[in-house]
Amino acid sequence: MSSVEEIDKKYNVRPFIEAQPSKEDFEVIELESIDLSLFKEGPEYLEQRQELADKLEQSLSTYGFFSLVNHGIEQAEFEKLRSIAQSLLELPEDVKRQYLAGALTSDAEDRSVSLGAERGAGFKPRGYWSMKNGVTDSIEHYNFRDLQQQDLFDENRPYPEIARAHLPEVAKYFRYLHSTVLRKLTILCDIILQLPEGFLWENYFKVITGDKLNSGSGFGRFMLYHAMKRDDEEKVDKTWLRGHSDGGAFTFITSQPILSLQIRDYNTGEWKYVGHTPGGLIVNIGDALEFITGGYFKSSMHRVVSPPDDQRQFKRLVLIYFCDPKLTSIIDPEPLNSPKLKSLGYNKPKEWEKITFQQWDEEKGRLFGKKDVNDSKGDDPNLVLLYGRKAEGPFSLEDAKRKSNSIKV
């Protein structure tokens, strides 16, 4: 058996070269920065946690995005994981085809046998997602599933050699995000919602070894954006990844200097660039947490657009963790019984069917990147209504109902 050092040499594992900051003049949002080193447990630090929670609430109830600093992850760990991701995503196409997460396109998926390349374990190839005007994406990624469970390391699981060699580092990173960073954030959310500290963690996100159905979970992704052809870029209005909301609870993204990520202002509908936080994580709310809070926390639309010309020679590589509540969670505000939500008037809308996170995750995942959703004439995908809720498309549920081109599933 080859050593890790031999495998790294075989696959040319080397430092990933980040882009230099753009010199072009773009207006960017400076997200609220949450300093996690200020989070301290114990009754004597309650006031300090309350101050952090107040700051976090401003972000969660407006943009649904914030940056996280002093989270406990060293820069060297980010750099090591990016070097592994770079080599994994450089594997020859014939090798990648042996480890596909699903079909070659979203519309070709048989969801009865596969989660699809959007959520399944393995590679998503370029050209998998439809965009508009006949253009498909130029993004590829590799997903790691069951990161919080011991069977991640099962010898019978099919991993490329370079991925299996570094499973311990990969698991350590994503498990730290879940067990330490996420747990602290959920406690701050408890304070915001006037719930007992630990409520969200115990009831939605706690990991139970060997019980995937009733355990908090998530999946990790190494994601690489390749440059699109210029004529394709023009056909999609320089959008590399269509506007969308995430289906889960929290998404953790490594901040990087290429100016491409935009979020849609929940109130004005304007697209705004997200600035870079060196060494930081960009965190956003997903649909599940918006539903759990009755719409108080915002699962905002976001997208990726082509970078400025002075950054086009660099590749945009990000490490992402999509954090999910347990599959059996009821995703509406009733189980919370939150005094804060009640006082603000956030209740379960009558249109919402009572569903579990598993139902939402499966149906939302099935829609992502399909031609009839993404191939729209406008700036956004077609509006999709699912279980009485907005699955894709901009603005509110009321807007979706008024749109003649909304899709009801």
Secondary structure, DSSP 8 states (H G I E B T S, - for coil): ---HHHHHHHTT-----------S---EE---EEEGGG---SGGGHHHHHHHHHHHHHHHTTTSEEEEES-S--HHHHHHHHHHHHHHTTS-HHHHGGGBSS-SSGGG--TTT---TTTSSEEE-TT-SB-STT-B--EEEEEE--TTSGGGG-TTS---HHHHHTHHHHHHHHHHIIIIIIHHHHHHHHHHTT--TTHHIIIII---TT-STTS-EEEEEEEEE----HHHHHHTTTEEEEEE--SSSEEEEE--SSTTEEEE-TTT--EEEE---TT-EEEEE-HHHHHHTTTSS----EEEE---GGGTTS-EEEEEEEEE--TT-B-SSTTT--HHHHHHT----TT----BHHHHHHHHHHHTT-HHHH--SSSS---EEETTEEEESSS-HHHHHH-TT-EE-
